[in-house]
Amino acid sequence: MNLFGVMDVSGSALRAERVRAEVVASNMANAETTRTPDGGPYQRHHVVFEAEGGGSFQQSLVSQMQGGTGSFGSGFKNAITGGFGGTALNTASSDGLTAPNGVAGGVGVMGVISDASAPLKRYDPQHPDAGADGFVAYPDINPLTEMVDLMGATRSYGMNASAITAEKGMISSSLDLLK
């Protein structure tokens, strides 16, 4: 992996977890929404993540060991065989790993899907959205589940921010050694 590869991976995770937190906040804000523009109660949303950069860990490891091109191992092999001069670092950063789309080892948001669970029925004949039987359809959103999802997104975001901070410290220490 090139010098800034960990930052790219952690940056992609930060973006994905931000989307996850926004979706959870939307779910919590609409927990009592009984009427949407589509008709019916709000439906809970879920974020679906996907691995970015193509290939599995095993494929990347085999490619690195064999000195393949286009993976994180190619820059490492070039740095060892060509020294740490300008060409080795340029080769490591030009293999597409720092591109905004498809960070090798990163995570992306495949999409946001709606939960297909049936709405909860509560008896409230005075509610404007009550049916003929007096029941109102509410979204099937559990605040405890949403809080757990939000805590998971927050902690994952924090860990990735810590990883970026740690790598910045390592890069800074490396530069201090070269002085």
KOLVEXFI-194153 format. One record per residue (C-alpha): x, y, z; residue in one letter. Coordinates in steps of 0.02 Angstrom, whole numbers, padded with zeros to 5 digits, always signed. Layout:
KOLVEXFI-194153
XYZA ...
This chain:
KOLVEXFI-194153
+00000+00000+00000M +00065+00173-00037N +00106+00302+00095L -00069+00375+00100F -00165+00213+00073G -00223+00197+00253V -00290+00374+00246M -00387+00332+00088D -00462+00176+00166V -00507+00266+00327S -00575+00414+00229G -00692+00300+00132S -00751+00225+00297A -00781+00399+00368L -00892+00442+00219R -00989+00279+00234A -01016+00296+00422E -01074+00476+00400R -01209+00415+00281V -01256+00279+00405R -01274+00407+00546A -01380+00520+00435E -01497+00376+00391V -01515+00329+00575V -01554+00510+00618A -01685+00513+00480S -01762+00353+00549N -01770+00427+00725M -01843+00591+00662A -01981+00500+00568N -02025+00372+00702A -02199+00448+00721E -02230+00493+00539T -02395+00415+00487T -02414+00495+00317R -02283+00515+00181T -02300+00586+00005P -02308+00407-00058D -02451+00370+00061G -02442+00265+00217G -02319+00274+00360P -02133+00308+00345Y -02028+00152+00316Q -01864+00123+00408R -01708+00136+00301H -01549+00032+00306H -01377+00071+00232V -01293-00066+00130V -01103-00060+00125F -00991-00136-00007E -00804-00167-00021A -00718-00050-00143E -00562-00069-00246G -00598-00239-00320G -00530-00402-00258G -00523-00487-00092S -00388-00480+00040F -00322-00649-00018Q -00308-00588-00198Q -00215-00432-00141S -00097-00534-00033L -00056-00657-00172V -00030-00512-00293S +00087-00427-00170Q +00189-00583-00143M +00203-00614-00330Q +00238-00431-00370G +00082-00409-00476G +00031-00241-00546T -00117-00135-00501G -00128-00191-00321S -00058-00119-00163F +00092-00236-00175G +00158-00164-00338S +00211-00001-00255G +00294-00097-00114F +00393-00206-00234K +00445-00055-00338N +00503+00036-00182A +00611-00112-00129I +00685-00149-00300T +00702+00032-00357G +00746+00113-00192G +00649+00252-00111F +00690+00383-00243G +00564+00485-00338G +00517+00350-00464T +00470+00219-00334A +00356+00338-00240L +00278+00402-00400N +00242+00224-00455T +00162+00184-00289A +00046+00334-00296S +00000+00317-00480S -00078+00144-00470D -00252+00211-00436G -00255+00182-00249L -00283+00363-00205T -00420+00388-00335A -00584+00447-00259P -00677+00300-00334N -00626+00124-00289G -00506+00140-00144V -00421-00028-00126A -00479-00101+00039G -00602+00040+00066G -00788+00038+00097V -00927+00122+00003G -01114+00140+00014V -01200+00025-00108M -01368+00101-00069G -01502+00141+00056V -01646+00018+00060I -01818+00027+00140S -01872-00098+00269D -02021-00200+00209A -02087-00242+00382S -02271-00212+00417A -02316-00051+00508P -02368-00053+00690L -02554-00027+00722K -02608+00081+00869R -02785+00119+00918Y -02813+00308+00910D -02982+00352+00833P -02950+00540+00857Q -02795+00538+00745H -02820+00614+00571P -02740+00461+00489D -02848+00334+00582A -02936+00205+00477G -03120+00160+00487A -03079+00039+00628D -02989+00176+00729G -02813+00107+00706F -02667+00212+00646V -02518+00136+00552A -02352+00192+00628Y -02177+00150+00563P -02096-00004+00639D -01950+00093+00714I -01878+00044+00882N -01783+00189+00963P -01666+00067+01052L -01616-00015+00889T -01586+00154+00811E -01479+00211+00958M -01373+00054+00947V -01349+00084+00759D -01303+00265+00794L -01178+00214+00928M -01099+00089+00808G -01084+00219+00672A -01012+00346+00795T -00883+00226+00864R -00831+00166+00692S -00814+00346+00636Y -00707+00385+00788G -00594+00234+00761M -00563+00282+00581N -00527+00462+00631A -00402+00393+00759S -00320+00287+00623A -00297+00442+00515I -00224+00538+00662T -00104+00395+00701A -00045+00386+00521E -00020+00574+00515K +00089+00556+00671G +00189+00416+00591M +00217+00517+00432I +00269+00667+00536S +00391+00561+00637S +00462+00489+00476S +00490+00662+00406L +00574+00716+00569D +00694+00568+00552L +00744+00626+00379L +00794+00800+00441K 
